């Protein structure tokens, strides 16, 4: 059981790092779009929505609203 917990913890840590890297890359893209385009509103809105989706899904655990409490995850 301890090995299973360690595996789950490692998986969550890996996903956390991936989300962090994805947010960092999206921020770099956001900066590049803002400084390089004459009319950056629509592309910036798209990048902002992508970043918001990552934050809501991973950090706010929105998926848990639609799962049963008996599942435990």
N, C-alpha and C positions, 0 to 999 in steps of 0.2 A: 504494500500500500504506500509506503514511503517513496518508493521509486515512481509510482504513479503520480503522486503529488509533485515530486520534483520535475517530472516530465511536463505536467500541466503548467507549473510555474515557469519553466523554461519556454514553453510555447507562448504563454502570455507575454513574457518579456520580449521574445522575438517579434511578436505582433506589435507591441508597444514601440519598439525601435523602428519597425517598418513604417508605422503611422507617423512617428516623429520625422523620419527622413522624407516621407511623402509630403508632409506639411512644410518642411524646409525647402524642398524642391519647388513646391507650389508658390512659396513666398519669393523665391528667386525668379520664377517665371512671372509672377505678378509685378515685381520690380522692373524686369526687362520690358514687359508690355507697357507699363506706365511711362517709362522714359523713352521708348522708341516709337510709339504710335502717336499720331496726331489726335486721333479720337479713340482713346482707350476704354471708353465706358463699357461697351458690351463685352469685350474680352476680359476686362477686370471683373465684371459681374459674374462671368462664367467661372473664373478662377476662384472668386470668393465663395460661390456656391459649392464648388468642389471641396474647398477647405472646410466650409461649414458642415458638409456631409461627413467628412472624416471626424470632425470634432463631436458631432452629435452621435454618430454611431459608436465611436470608440470610447470617448471620454465621458459622455453622458449616458451611455448604455441604453439607448432608446429601444433596442431590441427586447429588453426585459419587460417592456410594457405589454407585449403581445405573447409572452410565454407564461406558462402556468408557474405558480410558486412552488409546486411540488417537484418541478424539474431540478431545482437547486442550482442552476447555472445562470 
